[in-house]
Amino acid sequence: MRNKITTAQAAINLIGDGDTVTTSGFVGIGVPEELLVALEMRFTETQHPRDLTLLFAAGQGDGRNRGLNHLGHDGLLKRVVGGHWGLIPKVAQLAVAGKIEAYNLPQGVISQLYRDIAAKKPGNLTRVGLGTFVDPRLDGGKINDATPENLVSVMEVGGEEYLFYKAFPVQVALLRGTSADPSGNVSMEKEALKIDNLAQAMAVRNSGGVVIVQVERVVGHHALNPRDVVIPGALVDAVVV
């Protein structure tokens, strides 16, 4: 029952150099903007955390400065695995310039991969992407020549070809909800979509990581209807208003 409410700065200080970070959002919906601003401020002031791996499914930004564009700083990111890059030109510039390792994988596969990571499965097996640029016999989803590791491989099951998308641990989730109680139970009554928040929280928790949620308000203990809770407090480490 400890109080999990904290400041954005204190929450962002939980992120370490080299961590893998996943973020919620779909264009401007559900993006934890204040957490991303705090992460950008910490890096520009201290040059830490460095060399992060960023994992996201849907595009999160406005094509200019908001959303994941806050992370478009040389040294902040080492690797980016994303489903849609069109809204994050500041990060895309780093990829095109070969300053980061960069992958463009199917958005739906990444969404499913959160669940596979949560279940501690080795990855996601699907026919999605066969014969396209994510097929390792073509580009393997790699955006530039600075990206050495193959995250996608071809497997044969039952005489048919499939693509296997490799799972990996995720140390930090930056998510957004509406209301939270001091124990970290989070509801999403004002959010347009629930998107992947619960799956991302489970993936990070089962990777031994830290789940940070931005909300609009804090309510009292037992004030939330349990049926309205999307992210249970057992999965949440820090809440930022």
Steps between C-alpha positions, in 0.01 A plus 500: 500500500798735472439830321632474144431863406822683412642776282586465133867561577514234772325249274729565205801458729402131519615456138859385466756512219439227245145420609232391254202737522151448358252786465124513454301704251341520156581828319396742781274259687633355824851645467667568840620842381615630839712190563665536159568869570655409836718234335617751240577759770699251706709400199569854381604602851705192601559297180328208676338259453694406186484227237136409556311252286155632410214261420162627377217376281281784371643837395524746790549862404382795293756493221689785667591526869258303715491136606807293425663798329612599850740205485668606175837586658833352400612267779164458669395213274710207383230287335139562395248227413179660379188432300447845347767766452312767304415716803848507658730685258754588771556133576476404133783742417726310741411175324554636148836642610606162638538636854272236652405140430150510354227251411157551345291194589125442454300696755270207579791263549655735756164521676493121521865492602415684823281204595770253402756684715251505788454124462879453477469339160804508268315712244210524258442251218285633216463515123472878519783661305595208277636628170508862618787722616484340848579158355867435593566380145437861400569769764380339823333826593836675534498870411875555462837329473579582865251233611685166531275266698225296334177524702304303238572149371327252268367177649321205343211350695282225356650550158414872494723803538457739791685803630626487857530836676744477790386608847727687740472638857356849552615690810274810499143583393383861463120484486198732539167467679238729651466429873717318751473420868801511736557127446549554127173358366434688175175562311464646151151654494609810303730320258377439146668158482640250748754390236783278633536645851422183695712276276792743519476517878498120523793470260709738708396350834590150380834636375573626852463861391329822606152619396437876510153641426400862432146586615274805529400456862543300819201357687477343843551138596205283386354791299538320165251237395712186455330440163632835379863423583700436182848477653499338847716658766699177533653581161569869568810644667447875465212736418554856378217755498 
